[in-house]
Amino acid sequence: MIHDLAARALHLLDPEDAHGLTIAGLEAGLGPVDRSRPDPILRTTLAGLTLPSPIGLAAGFDKNAQVPDAMLAAGFGFVECGTVTPLPQAGNPRPRLFRLTPDRAVINRMGFNNEGLEAFAARLARRPRKGIVGANIGANKDATDRTQDYVTGLTRLWGLADYFTVNISSPNTPGLRALQTKEALEDLLGRLAEARKPLPGDAPVFLKVAPDLEDDEIEAIVAASAAHGLAGIIVSNTTVGRPVTLMSRAASETGGLSGAPLMGPSTFILRRFHAANDKGLILIGAGGVASGADAYAKIRAGAQAVQLYSAMVYEGPGLVTRIKRDLAARLRADGFGCVAEAVGAS
């Protein structure tokens, strides 16, 4: 409760400044600790990774891999750090992060601001390998060969992250979403597959896609992902759409919209991916998760795990514990013995 109240007090500050203070507090050991016993009904296996629960932290919260273990301690079943690019970059000019409080939403146009691959790798190398931590990799804005940036990120972090997410769906790097087109995607995934061949061991690779896709694009993404050995797809990133129901004055800001208004559209696209997924790919549901009911809806729509971030802006870090408790109760109430039994049940 104390940490949730502190999160709400941070609303008195600029959103980006508040986030920086949050990261600093977590680095100083001031974060919450979930001391509850893991509920066995939530235990999940994802591409060979064993998770205490299917509730993960989405990329964007911990861009520089500064606090993955603090967020695992807070109760997340897995944590995704990044997006990280090969070279450090400042991102877009401020202000670039906006709370849409009446809508329980956020708009960001951060532009992959991060400290770069070497700082990210050094932090992962220092951490104890307890808990599942993934790396979300991207391309520098001014890269002449963006595909090579993804190859560089994958090879540099190989052995340091438990899984990788290839982020080609941020709306805040001009032209990045063009990598979702069939020809560009085939080239990207083909080169990543070649880069993985000589690397020791194995780590699952996921593709993170936009919610603004048509059915033929979904089918092409599923086919290309399976053909090039990806473990699965994260559905979805933020949206460039603006629902007419938005009430906040910041609704007209450019950037990607996340939070409660994304729950419906992202879950609809998740269902379309589930329907098109005849390749056995893992689907991870992201976008708008703010409750156990939301997480359960994603799972029933076809997700084997879910991720959240924006909801913590309004609900505080204690949200993850509440979601896990509610999700476990919903699974039992419907007669499921584990998360896997509920996947796609809708």
C-alpha positions as CSV (number, residue, x, y, z in Angstrom):
1,M,0.0,0.0,0.0
2,I,2.8,2.4,0.8
3,H,4.5,1.9,-2.5
4,D,1.1,2.3,-4.3
5,L,0.5,5.6,-2.5
6,A,4.0,6.7,-3.4
7,A,3.4,5.9,-7.1
8,R,0.3,8.2,-7.0
9,A,2.2,11.0,-5.3
10,L,4.6,10.9,-8.2
11,H,1.8,12.2,-10.4
12,L,2.6,15.7,-9.0
13,L,5.8,15.5,-11.1
14,D,6.5,15.5,-14.9
15,P,5.9,11.9,-16.0
16,E,9.4,11.3,-17.2
17,D,11.0,12.9,-14.1
18,A,8.7,10.7,-12.0
19,H,9.8,7.6,-13.9
20,G,13.4,8.5,-13.3
21,L,12.9,8.8,-9.6
22,T,11.1,5.5,-9.6
23,I,14.1,3.8,-11.2
24,A,16.5,5.5,-8.8
25,G,14.4,4.3,-5.8
26,L,14.3,0.8,-7.1
27,E,18.1,0.9,-7.6
28,A,18.4,2.0,-4.0
29,G,16.5,-1.0,-2.7
30,L,13.3,0.9,-1.9
31,G,11.0,-1.2,-4.1
32,P,8.2,-3.5,-2.9
33,V,8.8,-7.2,-2.2
34,D,6.1,-9.8,-2.9
35,R,6.5,-12.2,0.0
36,S,3.4,-14.3,-0.9
37,R,3.9,-18.0,-1.7
38,P,3.9,-18.7,-5.5
39,D,0.5,-20.2,-6.5
40,P,1.1,-23.5,-8.3
41,I,-1.8,-22.9,-10.6
42,L,0.1,-19.9,-12.2
43,R,3.3,-21.8,-12.9
44,T,3.9,-21.6,-16.6
45,T,6.4,-23.0,-19.1
46,L,7.2,-20.6,-22.0
47,A,9.5,-21.8,-24.8
48,G,11.4,-23.9,-22.2
49,L,11.5,-21.1,-19.7
50,T,9.9,-21.9,-16.3
51,L,7.9,-18.9,-14.9
52,P,6.3,-18.7,-11.4
53,S,3.5,-16.8,-13.1
54,P,2.5,-15.7,-16.6
55,I,2.5,-12.0,-15.6
56,G,5.4,-10.2,-17.0
57,L,6.8,-6.6,-17.1
58,A,6.7,-5.2,-20.6
59,A,9.7,-3.4,-22.2
60,G,9.9,0.4,-21.7
61,F,9.9,0.5,-17.9
62,D,13.5,-0.6,-17.5
63,K,15.1,0.6,-20.7
64,N,18.7,0.2,-19.5
65,A,18.5,-3.0,-17.5
66,Q,18.9,-1.2,-14.2
67,V,16.3,-2.9,-12.1
68,P,15.2,-6.2,-13.5
69,D,15.8,-8.0,-10.2
70,A,13.9,-5.4,-8.2
71,M,10.9,-6.0,-10.5
72,L,11.2,-9.7,-10.1
73,A,11.2,-9.2,-6.4
74,A,8.0,-7.1,-6.7
75,G,6.2,-10.2,-8.0
76,F,6.6,-10.3,-11.8
77,G,7.0,-13.7,-13.3
78,F,9.4,-12.4,-15.9
79,V,10.9,-9.0,-16.8
80,E,11.7,-7.6,-20.2
81,C,14.3,-4.8,-20.4
82,G,14.9,-2.4,-23.2
83,T,14.4,-1.4,-25.9
84,V,18.2,-1.2,-26.3
85,T,19.9,0.0,-29.5
86,P,23.6,-0.7,-30.4
87,L,24.6,3.0,-29.8
88,P,23.4,5.3,-27.1
89,Q,20.8,7.8,-28.3
90,A,18.9,10.6,-26.6
91,G,15.5,9.9,-28.2
92,N,13.0,12.5,-29.2
93,P,12.8,16.0,-27.7
94,R,10.9,16.4,-24.4
95,P,8.1,16.5,-23.5
96,R,7.6,13.0,-24.9
97,L,5.6,11.2,-22.2
98,F,2.0,12.1,-21.3
99,R,-0.5,10.8,-18.7
100,L,-4.1,10.6,-19.9
101,T,-5.4,10.3,-16.4
102,P,-9.2,10.3,-17.2
103,D,-8.5,7.5,-19.7
104,R,-6.1,5.5,-17.6
105,A,-3.8,5.7,-20.5
106,V,-0.3,7.0,-21.6
107,I,1.0,8.4,-24.8
108,N,4.8,8.2,-25.4
109,R,7.0,9.3,-28.2
110,M,10.3,8.5,-26.4
111,G,12.2,7.3,-29.6
112,F,14.2,4.5,-28.1
113,N,16.2,6.7,-25.7
114,N,18.7,4.5,-24.0
115,E,22.3,4.2,-22.9
116,G,23.3,1.7,-25.6
117,L,24.3,-1.9,-25.8
118,E,27.5,-1.9,-23.8
119,A,26.0,-0.3,-20.7
120,F,23.0,-2.7,-21.0
121,A,25.2,-5.8,-21.4
122,A,27.5,-4.8,-18.5
123,R,24.5,-4.6,-16.2
124,L,23.1,-8.0,-17.3
125,A,26.5,-9.5,-16.8
126,R,26.7,-8.3,-13.2
127,R,23.3,-9.6,-12.1
128,P,22.7,-13.0,-10.5
129,R,20.9,-15.3,-12.9
130,K,17.8,-15.7,-10.8
131,G,14.5,-15.2,-12.5
132,I,13.7,-14.8,-16.2
133,V,14.9,-11.6,-17.8
134,G,14.6,-10.8,-21.5
135,A,16.2,-8.2,-23.7
136,N,14.1,-6.1,-26.1
137,I,16.4,-5.1,-29.0
138,G,15.9,-2.3,-31.5
139,A,17.7,-0.2,-34.2
140,N,19.2,3.2,-33.9
141,K,17.3,6.0,-35.6
142,D,20.1,7.0,-37.9
143,A,21.3,3.4,-38.7
144,T,22.1,2.8,-42.4
145,D,21.4,-0.9,-42.0
146,R,18.7,-1.4,-39.3
147,T,18.6,-5.1,-39.7
148,Q,22.3,-5.2,-38.8
149,D,21.5,-3.3,-35.6
150,Y,19.2,-6.2,-34.6
151,V,21.9,-8.7,-35.4
152,T,24.4,-6.7,-33.3
153,G,22.0,-6.6,-30.4
154,L,21.2,-10.3,-30.5
155,T,24.9,-11.4,-30.7
156,R,26.2,-9.0,-28.1
157,L,23.6,-10.0,-25.5
158,W,23.6,-13.7,-26.3
159,G,24.2,-15.6,-23.1
160,L,23.3,-12.6,-20.9
161,A,19.5,-12.6,-21.5
162,D,17.1,-15.5,-21.1
163,Y,15.1,-14.5,-24.2
164,F,15.0,-11.8,-26.8
165,T,12.3,-9.6,-28.3
166,V,12.8,-8.1,-31.7
167,N,10.9,-4.8,-31.6
168,I,9.9,-3.7,-35.0
169,S,6.6,-2.1,-34.0
170,S,7.4,1.1,-32.1
171,P,5.7,4.1,-33.8
172,N,8.3,6.5,-32.6
173,T,11.2,5.6,-34.8
174,P,10.4,6.8,-38.4
175,G,10.1,3.9,-40.8
176,L,10.6,1.1,-38.2
177,R,7.1,-0.4,-38.7
178,A,8.0,-0.9,-42.4
179,L,10.0,-3.9,-41.1
180,Q,6.6,-5.7,-40.5
181,T,6.0,-5.9,-44.3
182,K,6.6,-9.3,-45.8
183,E,9.8,-8.7,-47.8
184,A,11.5,-6.7,-45.1
185,L,10.5,-9.2,-42.4
186,E,11.8,-12.1,-44.3
187,D,15.2,-10.4,-44.7
188,L,15.3,-9.4,-41.0
189,L,14.3,-12.8,-39.6
190,G,16.5,-14.6,-42.1
191,R,19.6,-12.7,-41.1
192,L,18.8,-13.1,-37.4
193,A,18.4,-16.9,-38.0
194,E,21.8,-17.0,-39.7
195,A,23.4,-15.0,-36.8
196,R,22.0,-17.5,-34.3
197,K,23.5,-20.6,-35.9
198,P,27.0,-20.4,-34.5
199,L,26.0,-19.1,-31.1
200,P,26.3,-21.6,-28.2
201,G,23.2,-22.8,-26.4
202,D,19.7,-21.5,-27.1
203,A,17.4,-18.7,-26.2
204,P,13.9,-18.1,-27.5
205,V,13.4,-15.1,-29.8
206,F,10.0,-13.3,-30.0
207,L,8.7,-10.7,-32.4
208,K,6.8,-7.7,-31.1
209,V,4.2,-6.4,-33.4
210,A,1.8,-3.5,-33.7
211,P,-1.9,-3.7,-33.0
212,D,-2.6,-1.8,-36.3
213,L,-2.5,-4.8,-38.7
214,E,-4.7,-6.4,-41.3
215,D,-5.5,-10.1,-41.6
216,D,-3.1,-10.7,-44.5
217,E,-0.3,-9.0,-42.6
218,I,-1.0,-11.2,-39.6
219,E,-0.9,-14.4,-41.7
220,A,2.4,-13.3,-43.3
221,I,4.0,-12.5,-39.9
222,V,2.9,-15.9,-38.4
223,A,4.4,-17.7,-41.5
224,A,7.7,-15.8,-41.5
225,S,8.1,-16.2,-37.7
226,A,7.6,-19.9,-37.8
227,A,9.8,-20.4,-40.9
228,H,12.8,-18.6,-39.3
229,G,12.6,-20.4,-35.9
230,L,11.1,-17.7,-33.7
231,A,9.5,-18.9,-30.5
232,G,6.5,-16.6,-30.7
233,I,5.0,-13.2,-31.1
234,I,4.2,-10.5,-28.5
235,V,0.8,-8.9,-29.4
236,S,1.0,-5.9,-29.2
237,N,3.0,-2.7,-29.0
238,T,1.3,0.7,-28.6
239,T,-1.2,2.0,-31.1
240,V,-1.2,5.1,-33.3
241,G,-5.0,5.0,-33.2
242,R,-7.0,7.4,-31.0
243,P,-10.4,6.0,-29.9
244,V,-13.1,8.6,-29.9
245,T,-13.8,7.8,-26.3
246,L,-10.6,9.5,-25.1
247,M,-11.3,12.4,-22.7
248,S,-7.9,13.7,-21.8
249,R,-6.6,17.0,-23.2
250,A,-3.4,15.2,-24.1
251,A,-5.2,12.8,-26.4
252,S,-4.0,14.7,-29.5
253,E,-0.3,14.3,-28.7
254,T,1.6,12.3,-31.3
255,G,3.1,8.9,-30.2
256,G,2.0,5.5,-29.2
257,L,-1.1,5.1,-27.0
258,S,-1.0,2.5,-24.2
259,G,-3.1,1.7,-21.2
260,A,-6.8,0.9,-20.8
261,P,-8.0,2.1,-24.2
262,L,-5.6,-0.4,-25.8
263,M,-7.0,-3.5,-24.1
264,G,-9.9,-4.0,-26.6
265,P,-8.0,-3.4,-29.8
266,S,-4.9,-5.4,-28.8
267,T,-7.0,-8.3,-27.6
268,F,-8.9,-8.3,-30.8
269,I,-5.7,-8.6,-32.8
270,L,-4.4,-11.2,-30.4
271,R,-7.5,-13.3,-31.3
272,R,-6.7,-12.9,-35.0
273,F,-3.1,-14.1,-34.3
274,H,-4.5,-17.1,-32.4
275,A,-6.8,-17.9,-35.2
276,A,-4.0,-17.7,-37.8
277,N,-1.4,-19.5,-35.6
278,D,-1.3,-23.0,-37.1
279,K,2.5,-23.1,-36.5
280,G,2.6,-23.7,-32.8
281,L,4.0,-20.2,-32.0
282,I,3.7,-18.9,-28.5
283,L,1.6,-15.8,-28.1
284,I,2.2,-13.2,-25.4
285,G,-0.6,-10.7,-24.8
286,A,0.3,-7.1,-24.1
287,G,-1.7,-3.9,-24.1
288,G,-4.1,-2.5,-21.6
289,V,-3.7,-5.2,-18.9
290,A,-4.8,-3.6,-15.6
291,S,-6.5,-6.4,-13.7
292,G,-6.8,-10.1,-13.2
293,A,-9.9,-10.0,-15.5
294,D,-7.8,-8.4,-18.2
295,A,-5.0,-11.0,-17.9
296,Y,-7.6,-13.8,-18.0
297,A,-9.2,-12.3,-21.1
298,K,-5.8,-12.2,-22.9
299,I,-5.1,-15.9,-21.9
300,R,-8.6,-17.0,-23.1
301,A,-8.0,-15.1,-26.3
302,G,-4.8,-17.2,-27.0
303,A,-2.0,-15.8,-24.9
304,Q,0.2,-18.1,-22.9
305,A,1.6,-15.2,-20.9
306,V,0.8,-11.5,-20.6
307,Q,2.8,-8.3,-20.0
308,L,1.9,-4.9,-18.5
309,Y,3.5,-1.6,-17.8
310,S,1.2,1.5,-18.2
311,A,-1.3,0.3,-15.6
312,M,1.3,0.6,-12.9
313,V,1.3,4.4,-13.5
314,Y,-2.2,4.5,-12.0
315,E,-2.3,1.4,-9.8
316,G,1.2,1.3,-8.4
317,P,3.6,-1.7,-8.2
318,G,1.2,-3.7,-5.9
319,L,-0.9,-4.2,-8.9
320,V,1.0,-7.3,-10.0
321,T,0.2,-9.2,-6.8
322,R,-3.4,-8.3,-7.1
323,I,-3.5,-9.5,-10.7
324,K,-1.9,-12.9,-9.8
325,R,-4.3,-13.5,-6.9
326,D,-7.4,-12.6,-9.1
327,L,-6.2,-14.6,-12.0
328,A,-5.6,-17.7,-9.9
329,A,-9.1,-17.4,-8.5
330,R,-10.6,-17.1,-12.0
331,L,-8.8,-20.1,-13.2
332,R,-10.0,-22.2,-10.3
333,A,-13.6,-20.9,-10.6
334,D,-13.7,-22.1,-14.2
335,G,-12.3,-25.5,-13.4
336,F,-8.9,-25.0,-15.0
337,G,-5.9,-26.7,-13.4
338,C,-3.2,-24.5,-14.9
339,V,-2.8,-21.5,-17.2
340,A,-2.1,-23.7,-20.2
341,E,-5.6,-25.2,-20.0
342,A,-7.2,-21.8,-20.4
343,V,-5.2,-20.6,-23.4
344,G,-7.6,-19.9,-26.3
345,A,-10.6,-21.0,-24.3
346,S,-12.7,-18.2,-25.6
